[in-house]
Amino acid sequence: MATADDVTRIATALEGTMVAPHMDRTAFKVRRIYATLAADGNTANLKLLPDEQQLKCLTHPAAFAPVNGGWGQQGWTTLTLTELTPDELEDALKIAWMHGAAKKPAR
């Protein structure tokens, strides 16, 4: 079972990650925020691509769910930490970190 401490440990080990408050959550960011941890430590939200989100939600629905509303349609995904192993959490955080580290395409 993954924990809030696992989120912090794994995320801060990813290159360039900074930690900052974000509303009532703790945010992890590189160029952009790629993950947030709920104050109660039970869930985290990660930025995935919509197709990555869909796959995670289909293959592990107890652990992954789209964030409600428009944020979820953009790929933001809620993780229930108790439903994940630390290795599964690490894999998901690394995917989100890549999205947070990528340069935005030129307009």
FENSUL-V308543 format. One record per pair of residues at least 6 apart in sequence whose ideal C-beta (glycine too) atoms are under 6 Angstrom apart, sorted by sequence separation. I is the first residue (numbers start at 0). J is the second residue. D is the distance in Angstrom with one decimal. If there is no record, write none. Layout:
BEGIN
i=I j=J d=D
i=I j=J d=D
END
This chain:
BEGIN
i=10 j=16 d=5.4
i=26 j=32 d=4.8
i=65 j=71 d=3.3
i=19 j=26 d=5.1
i=27 j=34 d=4.4
i=36 j=43 d=4.9
i=56 j=63 d=4.8
i=55 j=63 d=4.1
i=26 j=35 d=5.0
i=34 j=43 d=5.8
i=35 j=44 d=4.8
i=66 j=75 d=4.2
i=16 j=27 d=5.4
i=17 j=28 d=5.5
i=24 j=35 d=4.1
i=25 j=36 d=4.5
i=34 j=45 d=5.0
i=66 j=77 d=5.5
i=24 j=36 d=6.0
i=16 j=29 d=5.9
i=24 j=37 d=5.8
i=33 j=46 d=5.0
i=63 j=76 d=5.5
i=64 j=77 d=5.0
i=15 j=29 d=4.7
i=21 j=35 d=5.6
i=23 j=38 d=5.2
i=62 j=78 d=6.0
i=10 j=27 d=4.2
i=62 j=79 d=5.4
i=62 j=82 d=3.7
i=61 j=82 d=4.5
i=62 j=83 d=5.0
i=44 j=66 d=5.8
i=52 j=74 d=5.0
i=10 j=34 d=5.8
i=52 j=76 d=4.8
i=49 j=74 d=4.9
i=48 j=74 d=5.2
i=47 j=74 d=4.6
i=46 j=74 d=5.9
i=46 j=75 d=5.8
i=47 j=76 d=5.1
i=6 j=36 d=5.1
i=44 j=75 d=5.5
i=45 j=76 d=5.3
i=3 j=36 d=5.9
i=44 j=77 d=5.4
i=42 j=77 d=5.4
i=43 j=78 d=4.8
i=3 j=40 d=3.2
i=6 j=43 d=5.2
i=42 j=79 d=5.8
i=45 j=91 d=5.8
i=46 j=95 d=5.1
i=45 j=95 d=4.0
i=46 j=98 d=5.0
i=34 j=95 d=5.3
i=33 j=95 d=4.2
i=33 j=96 d=5.3
i=33 j=98 d=5.8
i=33 j=99 d=2.8
i=31 j=99 d=5.0
i=29 j=99 d=4.5
i=30 j=100 d=5.9
i=29 j=100 d=4.2
i=1 j=80 d=4.5
i=5 j=85 d=4.9
i=9 j=89 d=5.0
i=0 j=81 d=5.1
i=1 j=83 d=4.3
i=10 j=92 d=5.7
i=5 j=88 d=5.7
i=9 j=92 d=5.2
i=13 j=96 d=4.6
i=1 j=85 d=5.1
i=1 j=88 d=4.1
END
